[in-house]
Structure formats: structure tokens, C-alpha cells
Amino acid sequence: MDYPESRRAMVEERLETVLDRVEPTELADEVRHVALSGGKRVRPTVTVLSCESAGGEAEAAVDFAVGVELVHDASLVVDDIIDRSDTRRGSASAWAEYGYSPAIVASDGLIGEAFELFSPDPRAMEAVADAMVELGEGEATELVARPTNREGYMELARRKTGALFRAAAELGAIAADADPATVEAFGEYAEKVGVAFQIRDDVLDATADEAALGKPTGHDAEMGRPSIVRVTDLDAEEADALAHEKSEAALAALDRAETPDLTATDYLRDLAAFVVTREH
């Protein structure tokens, strides 16, 4: 098992343990359907790698990593309800499988479990709370004040995707007991990675094969969502170039961090490259 895969395995094992304690059984089934249906686990991997890169032990960050994944999964449940998307990660979305009300309850349950994992450290609570405020504002903006230009789109991408990426990396640095400047540098790195990730996601929605992507494509156009290729005059190739710019900016931020573990840091660098070249 390679280095990042071993970290994902640590997260997966702890995630299953956390979900095993959920009650009642009906709620447990719903949250397991959401959280264990696959996914790349990018955000929790960022948490663990950031902790190690900053000089901490991977085990110290696993609970925070699982918490980040649960918050992300909860947001996907809401996204699918808003978008009326009946597929997620190649399986039925939560509302399609269980109905709207149980899906909303499952989202709440995931957030509750997440904050129990963050609760031992006030700094962790603050980082995630800030991200959730940004995420909520991004969701609201997308519904009632959709951007119509590049500037508005980039701010939306920062809120909807970049903010939780930022929290993921900050949590790793916090778990490593890094100084505030280092926590900030990791956060800036991850926020820019998140924006690059979102831009590439928009390009894939417009250009990728649905079976390969594992979810419906063309959804942004169908729903009138403000994707990078809809609210700017950029074509897919130009949008990918913008994603690469954000990736490079992320690496510049990482260079400012104190990163004694070069192995973990190299994988964070690889991630910045992966998010702008991925095909699903």
C-alpha cells in the first residue's frame, strides 16, 4: 500500500468506527449510505498529510480528517436535494434512496458526528465553523444571487469549495500544534487547491463521459448553475489553464509553511497537480 493510500485507509477505518456508533438503526443506515458510498477522500487526506508535513503524527489528525469528510458528505446531501440529482458517486443519492426528509436528517446526523470529533480542540471548532459559514453563504449565493462574471464565480468557488479545503489543511496543522503562521500558510495552500478543484469539476461536468465521472454530466447547464464555462467567456482549455494558475499559487503558499516532513509535503505538491488533471 503506497503512502497516501495508507493514510486514506486510516481515515476509512476510523470513519467506519464512528458511523458504527450512530443510532437509531434507520439513521445509521442512511449516514453509512452517504459516507461509505465511495469518494476520493481528498479533504481528509489533506488533513492527515498537512499534519505530517507540519511535523505531527498522522494518528493525531485522523479524527479531524474524518470530521472533515463527514461535513463534506453532509453538504453533498444538500447539494443533491437542491440540484435534484439522483446519483452520487455512482450510487443513488440520499434523497433518491430514502426521500427528502430522511436525507436532511442524515445530513444533520453527519454534521453532529463531525463536531463531536472536533470538540476537543477549540481551534478546530473555530476553523470548521468558519468554513461552514462560508459554505452556507456560497450555497445561498448560488441560489439567489448567482454570479455572472469571473470575479463573482471565483468568490463563489472559494466559498463553496475552497473554504472546506482550507479547514481541512488548517486542521492538520492544528493537530501538529503548528504556529499560527504555518496554519495560515497551509490554509491558503488548500483553499487555492480547492478553487482549482472546483474549476476542473466544472470543466468535467461540461466535457466528461457520465459513466467515467460517476454522476450526471451537463448538470450545470441543465440547472443554470454558474460554472466557469457558463459565466465567463473561457472555453474548457482556458478554464483548465486558470485552474493551473491556482494550483501554482497553492504551491507558492505551501513554500511559506514550515514543513519538516518532506515526504508528506511532496504528496501535497502532487495533490495540487492532480486536482487540475483528474478525469473524474
C-alpha angles and dihedrals in degrees: 000000000000125000103266092038090056089054092050088050090055090053093046093052093049091044091057091049092052093048092048089068095055117116145234103039094239092056091044090055091050097048091045090052089054101040101036099044093099132267134160095264089220096153098049090045088055089053094053095042092047090053092051093042089055091052102266133122119263092232091061091063102042097094091049089047092053090047091054091051091050092051090049092049091049090054091051090056089056092043091055092050092050092046095040087231111165096191131065126170090349093304136087112289116243096259092046091052100040109011133257100287097048090046092055090048089050090052090052091047092053092051091048092053090047095054091049086061093049096044099090091068122049090201090058091048091052094048093052095041090054090050093049091051089053091045092050092048089050092052090049092048091052091053103043110013106031114187118249100191142043095265093053092045093052092051090050091050090050091053101039099041112003096056096061091043087053091052091048093058094039089054090054092051090046090052087054089051090238121174119263094257091055092047089052093049092051089047093052091048092053096043090057091046088053093052090048088049091053094049090051089046090056091049091050091049088056099041114018131099110258095224092052093046094051094224137061116291127211087041095128091058093042093052095037090240119170101251121167091254093050104046099038134047091244119122121214094271093050091047090053088052089054089051089054090052090056090047091054091049089052091055091050089055091049089054088063094057126092101250112172094165103072095181093060091041091055090054090052087053090050090052091056088056095043097055092060097045102039118123098205 
